[in-house]
Amino acid sequence: MLDFDIAELYDVLPKKIRELVKRHSSHFPEDFIFELTEQEWLAMQSQFATAPILSARRFYGKIPYAFTEHGIVMLANFLRGNINAQMSIKVVRAFIDIKKIKILSDNLTTQLELLQKVVSEDIDEPDIKLNPIYDAIENMIDLKINDKY
């Protein structure tokens, strides 16, 4: 996430985020936070072209910092207040949901590769060859049901 998006979530100015990072730089290693290159930032701005114009509060004319999941959690330690604690919980849960989606996606990819392999083989005994397909489909259905509950 970019620093001005985090600032908006926590209802602080982006300047405060940057100040906290500079003041506590030892708490923000490179795998927690990094500054976009000018080229990366220009590419992102071109994507914002179709979005509403960035307000002065949101974008403040500097190339923003990008925070990883761990950087956001670390930053939350320095932002005080009950609202910030609640927002931190929501942000962490969002990252957990993203990881779950990735795991499910990886699992579906594996099962589809298995399906492709079975289908591409010569089918001498159709029922035996199709069993892995049925198993893969049942596993996908079970995963979807388990995710709902």
C-alpha positions as CSV (number, residue, x, y, z in Angstrom):
1,M,0.0,0.0,0.0
2,L,1.1,3.5,-0.7
3,D,1.8,6.0,2.2
4,F,-1.1,8.3,1.2
5,D,-3.6,5.5,1.1
6,I,-2.5,4.4,4.6
7,A,-2.7,8.0,5.8
8,E,-6.3,8.1,4.5
9,L,-7.2,4.9,6.3
10,Y,-5.7,6.1,9.6
11,D,-7.0,9.7,9.1
12,V,-3.6,11.3,9.3
13,L,-1.7,13.4,6.8
14,P,0.8,11.6,4.6
15,K,3.5,13.9,6.0
16,K,2.9,12.3,9.4
17,I,3.5,8.8,7.9
18,R,6.8,9.9,6.3
19,E,7.9,11.6,9.6
20,L,7.2,8.5,11.6
21,V,9.2,6.4,9.1
22,K,12.2,8.7,9.2
23,R,12.0,9.0,13.0
24,H,11.9,5.2,13.5
25,S,13.9,4.2,10.4
26,S,15.5,1.2,12.3
27,H,12.0,-0.3,12.5
28,F,11.4,-0.3,8.8
29,P,13.9,-2.5,6.9
30,E,13.8,-2.8,3.1
31,D,11.4,-5.7,3.2
32,F,8.9,-3.6,5.2
33,I,9.0,-0.4,3.1
34,F,10.5,1.0,0.0
35,E,10.3,4.2,-2.1
36,L,9.0,3.8,-5.6
37,T,11.3,4.8,-8.4
38,E,10.3,7.8,-10.4
39,Q,9.5,5.5,-13.4
40,E,7.3,3.2,-11.2
41,W,5.5,6.3,-9.8
42,L,4.9,7.7,-13.3
43,A,3.5,4.4,-14.4
44,M,1.1,4.3,-11.4
45,Q,0.0,7.9,-12.0
46,S,-1.0,7.0,-15.6
47,Q,-3.2,4.3,-14.1
48,F,-4.8,7.0,-11.9
49,A,-5.7,9.0,-15.0
50,T,-9.1,7.4,-15.1
51,A,-9.6,7.8,-11.3
52,P,-10.8,11.0,-9.6
53,I,-8.0,13.6,-9.3
54,L,-5.8,13.1,-6.3
55,S,-6.6,15.6,-3.6
56,A,-3.9,17.6,-1.9
57,R,-4.5,15.7,1.3
58,R,-4.0,12.4,-0.4
59,F,-1.1,13.2,-2.8
60,Y,1.4,15.7,-1.6
61,G,3.8,16.0,-4.6
62,K,6.4,13.5,-3.4
63,I,7.1,10.0,-4.7
64,P,5.3,7.8,-2.1
65,Y,6.6,5.1,0.1
66,A,5.2,1.6,-0.5
67,F,4.5,-0.5,2.6
68,T,4.4,-4.3,2.7
69,E,2.0,-6.1,5.1
70,H,4.7,-6.1,7.7
71,G,5.5,-2.5,7.2
72,I,1.9,-1.5,7.8
73,V,1.7,-3.5,11.0
74,M,4.9,-1.9,12.2
75,L,3.6,1.6,11.3
76,A,0.4,0.9,13.3
77,N,2.6,0.5,16.4
78,F,3.5,4.2,16.1
79,L,0.0,5.4,15.3
80,R,-1.9,6.0,18.5
81,G,-5.6,5.7,19.2
82,N,-8.6,3.3,19.3
83,I,-9.6,4.0,15.7
84,N,-6.1,3.2,14.5
85,A,-6.1,-0.1,16.5
86,Q,-9.4,-1.0,14.8
87,M,-8.1,0.0,11.4
88,S,-4.9,-2.1,12.0
89,I,-7.1,-5.2,12.7
90,K,-9.0,-4.6,9.4
91,V,-5.8,-4.2,7.4
92,V,-4.3,-7.4,8.8
93,R,-7.5,-9.3,8.1
94,A,-7.5,-7.9,4.5
95,F,-3.9,-9.3,4.0
96,I,-5.0,-12.6,5.5
97,D,-7.9,-12.8,3.0
98,I,-5.5,-12.0,0.2
99,K,-3.2,-14.9,1.2
100,K,-6.2,-17.2,1.4
101,I,-7.3,-16.3,-2.1
102,K,-3.7,-16.9,-3.3
103,I,-3.6,-20.4,-1.6
104,L,-7.0,-21.3,-3.1
105,S,-5.8,-20.1,-6.5
106,D,-2.6,-22.1,-6.3
107,N,-4.6,-25.2,-5.3
108,L,-7.0,-24.7,-8.2
109,T,-4.1,-24.4,-10.6
110,T,-2.6,-27.6,-9.3
111,Q,-5.9,-29.4,-9.7
112,L,-6.4,-28.0,-13.2
113,E,-3.0,-29.2,-14.2
114,L,-3.9,-32.7,-12.9
115,L,-7.1,-32.5,-14.9
116,Q,-5.2,-31.5,-18.0
117,K,-2.8,-34.4,-17.6
118,V,-5.5,-36.9,-17.2
119,V,-7.5,-35.6,-20.2
120,S,-4.4,-35.6,-22.4
121,E,-3.5,-39.2,-21.7
122,D,-4.9,-42.0,-23.8
123,I,-8.2,-43.1,-22.4
124,D,-8.1,-46.9,-22.4
125,E,-10.3,-47.3,-19.4
126,P,-12.6,-44.2,-19.3
127,D,-14.1,-44.8,-15.8
128,I,-10.6,-45.2,-14.2
129,K,-9.1,-42.3,-16.1
130,L,-12.0,-40.0,-15.1
131,N,-11.9,-40.7,-11.4
132,P,-9.1,-38.1,-10.7
133,I,-11.3,-35.5,-12.5
134,Y,-14.2,-36.3,-10.3
135,D,-12.0,-36.2,-7.2
136,A,-10.6,-32.8,-8.3
137,I,-14.0,-31.4,-8.8
138,E,-15.2,-32.7,-5.4
139,N,-12.2,-31.2,-3.7
140,M,-12.9,-27.8,-5.3
141,I,-16.5,-28.0,-4.1
142,D,-15.5,-29.0,-0.6
143,L,-13.0,-26.1,-0.4
144,K,-15.7,-23.7,-1.5
145,I,-18.1,-25.0,1.0
146,N,-15.5,-24.9,3.8
147,D,-14.6,-21.3,3.0
148,K,-18.2,-20.3,3.4
149,Y,-18.4,-21.7,6.9
